[in-house]
Amino acid sequence: MAYQVTNPYTNQVEKTYDNHNDAYVESALTKGHRLYKQWRKESVEKRAKVLYKVSELFTEKAEELAAIITKDMGKRISEAKGEVLVSAEIARYYAEKADTFMAPTAFESRMGKAQMVPHSIGILMAVEPWNFPIYQLMRVFAPNYIVGNPMVYKHASNTPGSAEAFEVLLKEAGVEEGACTNLFVDYSQVNQIIADKRVQGVALTGSERAGELIAAEAGKNLKRSSLELGGSDPFIVLEDANLNEVKKIIGQARLYNAGQVCTSSKRFIVTENNYEKVLAMLTEAFADAKTGDPFDERTTLAPLSSLKAKKDLVKQVEKALENGATLAYGDMTKNQGDDSFFHPVILTDITIDNPAYYEEFFGPVGQVYKVKDEQAAIELANDSNYGLSGIVFAGTQERGAEVAKQIETGAVFVNSYGGTLPELPFGGVKRSGYGRELGEPGIEAFMNKELVVVREEPIDLDNPFGGFV
């Protein structure tokens, strides 16, 4: 596996990295396990202070880190800076909540004084993708650092600059050696790491295929795992929706990060009375997109992460058209060049027998569906292999919330644009994976909540369980 930075804007290789050998991996695991044992004897206070420093340093270095992200995977520099700043916010959130999240929880029991005591479990292996190369790492690292789980990570092969920079900045902030180690390894080494008894969990964000392989390896070795595997999120517009509000976000909902977001709105599901208006809105937003240098603030649509990603998306759209979809907007001849830009297209008339109906399009492709009514919108939204996120626009918040509760997915945003914040749990259902990151569930994912019961009454030898069993 070749780790190298190929600038998506120029398609030029800027830097290559050597893979780490097995001896380096063993050293990382040895240091991590030693640190895990040490942290078991320490309070969380020290780690919280360090995590505050991490937040401060990432904020201070936001522009520097953003430039690395943009060179790695091509996103607009303003989007990259936003990614770094929200990563800093995640670090601060877990630093602030450390005492609360790590406090024992007492509850009543006839057996005696009972409490759940949070503990770390050991080293965590993280396998992370390229589309948010700093944020993805931070949302796993920050909660597990507070818990006391050292982390080793394998990043995507096309974002080694971000992988390296993350580790360097953590050390600069005072994070202990062994707490978070970047590994340039191949998947055979990943399997060896997961099998190692010092490793007690694995977190993956990536493709369905990667999820199948990692989950199988984790299961074979009886290790905890969490998976986030993408989505085909619905953007539902009901008959009484405020279309002025819809128009404000409809372009951003699909084109942010060049559409390379697991939680992008990929399927626009619109009731009959609003269909033509919403289609026109999306068309206008796509037509206004300006491609160019992602370092140029005037650019509104960056290149895809690689030329291969662009060619794969072209094939996917062409297959959809061959199977009966209508090209409602766009010119596919513009997407035939040897650059990484994909000019936006809109597909309509996608039937259930079209492969596109159940696929995820990872780029600026909008699918627009016309439905009769609210119930039809819910049924179409749920007729998906994925369930990660979604958006519902309705005339009232109450109605929107009622529809949202009927969507089979991990999250729904009502009358607003979806996004991420440290306190909001993130994760999905179906083939979008399982488990949650961020918020309180994010810190509990790889935590041992040990039950401690102190019996208050003397044991009755004739009835040692006190009538409890």
CORTA-V23757 format. One record per residue. SS is DSSP state (hx for helix, st for strand, lp for the rest). BURIAL is b if it has 24 or more other ideal C-beta (glycine too) atoms within 12 Angstrom, else e. D_CENTER is the distance of its C-alpha to the mean C-alpha in Angstrom with 1 decimal. Layout:
# CORTA-V23757
<<SS | BURIAL | D_CENTER> <SS | BURIAL | D_CENTER>>
This chain:
# CORTA-V23757
<<lp | e | 22.9> <lp | e | 23.6> <st | b | 21.4> <st | b | 22.4> <st | b | 21.6> <st | b | 22.7> <st | b | 22.6> <lp | b | 21.4> <lp | b | 23.9> <lp | e | 26.9> <lp | b | 25.7> <st | e | 27.5> <st | e | 26.6> <st | e | 26.6> <st | e | 26.1> <st | e | 25.8> <st | b | 25.1> <lp | e | 26.8> <lp | b | 25.1> <lp | b | 25.6> <lp | e | 28.3> <hx | e | 28.5> <hx | e | 30.5> <hx | e | 27.8> <hx | b | 25.3> <hx | e | 28.0> <hx | e | 28.6> <hx | b | 25.0> <hx | b | 25.1> <hx | e | 28.5> <hx | b | 27.6> <hx | b | 24.5> <hx | b | 26.5> <hx | e | 29.3> <hx | b | 27.1> <hx | b | 25.7> <hx | e | 29.4> <hx | e | 30.3> <hx | b | 27.5> <lp | e | 28.8> <lp | e | 32.0> <lp | e | 30.6> <lp | e | 29.5> <lp | b | 26.1> <hx | e | 27.8> <hx | e | 27.9> <hx | b | 24.2> <hx | b | 23.5> <hx | b | 25.9> <hx | b | 24.2> <hx | b | 20.8> <hx | b | 22.5> <hx | b | 23.8> <hx | b | 20.4> <hx | b | 19.4> <hx | e | 22.7> <hx | b | 22.5> <hx | b | 19.1> <hx | b | 20.6> <hx | e | 23.8> <lp | b | 22.3> <hx | b | 19.9> <hx | e | 21.9> <hx | b | 22.4> <hx | b | 18.8> <hx | b | 18.0> <hx | b | 20.7> <hx | b | 19.4> <hx | b | 16.0> <hx | b | 18.0> <hx | b | 20.4> <hx | b | 17.8> <hx | b | 15.8> <lp | b | 17.8> <lp | b | 16.0> <lp | b | 18.5> <hx | b | 19.5> <hx | b | 19.2> <hx | b | 15.5> <hx | b | 15.1> <hx | b | 17.1> <hx | b | 15.1> <hx | b | 11.9> <hx | b | 14.3> <hx | b | 15.8> <hx | b | 12.9> <hx | b | 12.2> <hx | b | 15.9> <hx | b | 15.7> <hx | b | 13.2> <hx | b | 15.8> <hx | b | 18.6> <hx | b | 17.4> <hx | b | 17.4> <hx | b | 20.6> <hx | e | 22.2> <lp | b | 21.2> <hx | b | 22.1> <hx | e | 25.6> <hx | e | 24.5> <hx | b | 21.7> <lp | b | 24.0> <lp | e | 27.1> <lp | e | 28.9> <st | e | 29.1> <st | e | 32.6> <st | e | 33.8> <lp | e | 37.2> <lp | e | 38.6> <lp | e | 42.1> <lp | e | 41.6> <lp | e | 41.5> <st | e | 39.2> <st | e | 35.7> <st | e | 32.4> <st | e | 28.9> <st | e | 28.3> <st | b | 24.8> <st | b | 24.8> <lp | b | 22.6> <lp | b | 22.6> <lp | b | 22.5> <st | b | 20.5> <st | b | 16.8> <st | b | 15.7> <st | b | 12.1> <st | b | 11.4> <lp | b | 8.8> <lp | b | 8.6> <lp | b | 10.4> <lp | b | 8.9> <lp | b | 7.8> <lp | b | 10.0> <lp | b | 10.9> <hx | b | 8.2> <hx | b | 6.0> <hx | b | 9.4> <hx | b | 10.6> <hx | b | 8.3> <hx | b | 9.7> <hx | b | 13.0> <hx | b | 14.3> <hx | b | 14.6> <hx | b | 15.9> <hx | b | 18.2> <hx | b | 19.7> <hx | b | 20.1> <lp | b | 21.8> <lp | b | 19.7> <lp | b | 20.0> <st | b | 17.1> <st | b | 17.5> <st | b | 14.9> <st | b | 15.1> <lp | b | 13.3> <lp | b | 13.6> <lp | b | 17.3> <lp | b | 17.2> <lp | b | 15.6> <hx | b | 18.0> <hx | b | 19.2> <hx | b | 15.9> <hx | b | 15.8> <hx | b | 19.4> <hx | b | 19.3> <hx | b | 16.7> <hx | b | 19.2> <hx | e | 22.2> <hx | b | 21.2> <hx | b | 20.5> <hx | e | 23.9> <hx | e | 25.5> <hx | b | 24.3> <lp | e | 26.0> <lp | b | 23.4> <lp | b | 25.5> <lp | e | 25.9> <lp | b | 24.1> <lp | b | 21.5> <st | b | 18.8> <st | b | 19.8> <st | b | 18.5> <lp | b | 19.8> <lp | b | 20.6> <lp | b | 21.3> <lp | e | 21.5> <hx | e | 20.3> <hx | e | 23.7> <hx | b | 23.2> <hx | b | 19.8> <hx | b | 21.7> <hx | b | 24.4> <hx | b | 22.1> <hx | b | 20.6> <hx | b | 24.3> <lp | b | 25.5> <lp | e | 26.7> <lp | b | 25.5> <st | b | 21.8> <st | b | 20.9> <st | b | 17.2> <st | b | 14.5> <st | b | 10.7> <st | b | 9.0> <st | b | 6.0> <lp | b | 8.4> <lp | b | 11.3> <hx | b | 13.3> <hx | e | 16.1> <hx | b | 14.2> <hx | b | 13.1> <hx | e | 16.8> <hx | b | 18.1> <hx | b | 16.1> <hx | b | 16.6> <hx | e | 20.3> <hx | b | 20.7> <hx | b | 19.4> <hx | e | 21.5> <hx | e | 24.5> <lp | b | 24.4> <lp | e | 23.7> <lp | b | 20.6> <st | b | 17.9> <st | b | 14.5> <st | b | 11.1> <st | b | 9.2> <st | b | 6.3> <lp | b | 8.3> <lp | b | 8.1> <lp | b | 10.5> <lp | b | 13.7> <st | b | 13.6> <st | b | 17.1> <st | b | 18.7> <st | b | 21.9> <st | b | 25.0> <lp | b | 27.8> <lp | b | 31.5> <lp | e | 31.9> <lp | b | 28.7> <lp | b | 29.4> <hx | b | 29.0> <hx | e | 29.4> <hx | b | 26.1> <hx | b | 24.5> <hx | b | 25.8> <hx | e | 24.3> <hx | b | 20.7> <hx | b | 21.0> <hx | b | 20.7> <hx | b | 17.8> <hx | b | 15.9> <hx | b | 16.1> <hx | b | 16.9> <hx | b | 14.5> <hx | b | 13.3> <hx | b | 15.8> <hx | b | 14.0> <lp | b | 11.3> <lp | b | 8.4> <lp | b | 7.0> <lp | b | 8.3> <lp | b | 11.4> <st | b | 14.6> <st | b | 16.0> <st | b | 18.9> <st | b | 21.3> <st | b | 23.6> <st | b | 26.7> <st | b | 29.9> <hx | e | 33.1> <hx | e | 34.5> <hx | b | 31.6> <hx | b | 30.6> <hx | e | 32.6> <hx | b | 31.7> <hx | b | 28.0> <hx | b | 28.4> <hx | e | 30.4> <hx | b | 27.9> <hx | b | 25.1> <hx | b | 27.7> <hx | e | 28.8> <hx | b | 25.3> <hx | b | 24.7> <hx | e | 28.3> <hx | e | 27.8> <lp | b | 24.9> <lp | e | 26.3> <st | b | 25.2> <lp | e | 26.1> <lp | b | 25.5> <lp | b | 22.0> <lp | b | 24.0> <lp | e | 26.3> <lp | e | 25.5> <lp | e | 27.2> <lp | b | 24.7> <lp | b | 22.4> <st | b | 20.9> <lp | b | 19.8> <lp | b | 20.3> <lp | b | 17.8> <lp | b | 16.4> <lp | b | 19.5> <hx | b | 22.7> <hx | e | 21.7> <hx | b | 18.6> <hx | b | 21.1> <hx | b | 23.7> <hx | b | 21.5> <hx | b | 20.6> <hx | b | 24.3> <hx | e | 25.3> <hx | b | 23.0> <hx | b | 24.5> <hx | e | 28.0> <hx | e | 27.6> <hx | b | 26.7> <hx | b | 29.8> <hx | e | 32.0> <lp | e | 31.2> <lp | e | 32.3> <lp | b | 29.7> <st | b | 31.1> <st | b | 30.0> <st | b | 30.3> <st | b | 29.3> <lp | b | 29.0> <lp | e | 30.9> <hx | b | 29.6> <hx | e | 32.3> <hx | e | 30.5> <hx | b | 27.6> <lp | e | 30.0> <lp | e | 30.3> <lp | e | 29.3> <lp | b | 26.8> <lp | b | 23.0> <lp | b | 23.3> <lp | b | 22.6> <lp | b | 24.7> <lp | b | 23.3> <st | b | 24.8> <st | b | 25.0> <st | b | 25.9> <st | b | 27.9> <lp | b | 30.1> <lp | b | 27.5> <lp | e | 29.1> <lp | e | 27.8> <lp | e | 29.5> <lp | b | 27.6> <hx | b | 24.8> <hx | b | 22.7> <hx | b | 22.8> <hx | b | 20.3> <lp | b | 18.3> <lp | b | 15.1> <lp | b | 16.2> <lp | b | 13.8> <lp | b | 15.9> <lp | b | 18.4> <st | b | 19.9> <st | b | 20.6> <st | b | 22.1> <st | b | 24.5> <st | b | 26.2> <st | b | 29.3> <st | b | 29.9> <lp | e | 33.0> <lp | e | 31.7> <hx | b | 29.1> <hx | e | 29.4> <hx | e | 29.0> <hx | b | 25.8> <hx | b | 24.4> <hx | e | 25.5> <hx | b | 24.1> <hx | b | 20.7> <hx | b | 20.8> <lp | b | 22.2> <lp | b | 19.0> <lp | b | 17.6> <st | b | 14.1> <st | b | 13.2> <lp | b | 9.8> <lp | b | 11.1> <st | b | 14.3> <st | b | 17.0> <st | b | 20.7> <st | b | 23.6> <lp | b | 26.8> <lp | b | 30.0> <lp | e | 29.4> <hx | e | 26.6> <hx | e | 28.2> <hx | e | 28.3> <hx | b | 24.7> <hx | e | 23.6> <hx | e | 25.8> <hx | b | 24.3> <hx | b | 20.7> <lp | e | 21.7> <lp | e | 22.9> <lp | b | 19.6> <lp | b | 18.1> <lp | b | 14.4> <lp | b | 12.0> <lp | b | 12.7> <lp | b | 15.2> <st | b | 16.4> <st | b | 20.1> <lp | b | 22.1> <lp | b | 19.4> <lp | b | 16.5> <lp | b | 13.0> <lp | b | 10.9> <lp | b | 9.3> <lp | e | 11.7> <lp | b | 12.1> <lp | b | 14.2> <lp | b | 12.1> <lp | b | 10.6> <st | b | 7.3> <lp | b | 7.6> <lp | b | 10.0> <st | b | 13.4> <st | b | 15.5> <lp | b | 14.0> <lp | b | 10.4> <st | b | 10.8> <st | b | 11.8> <lp | b | 11.4> <lp | b | 9.7> <st | b | 8.1> <lp | b | 9.8> <hx | b | 13.3> <hx | b | 16.0> <hx | b | 14.4> <hx | b | 11.9> <hx | b | 15.1> <hx | b | 16.9> <lp | b | 14.7> <lp | b | 16.7> <lp | b | 19.7> <st | b | 23.3> <st | b | 24.9> <st | e | 28.4> <st | e | 31.2> <st | e | 34.3> <st | e | 37.4> <st | e | 40.6> <lp | e | 43.6> <lp | e | 46.1> <lp | e | 49.1> <lp | e | 51.1> <lp | e | 50.5> <lp | e | 53.1> <hx | e | 54.0> <hx | e | 55.3> <hx | e | 52.0> <lp | e | 49.4> <lp | e | 46.5> <lp | e | 48.2> <lp | e | 48.1> <lp | e | 44.3> <lp | e | 44.4>>
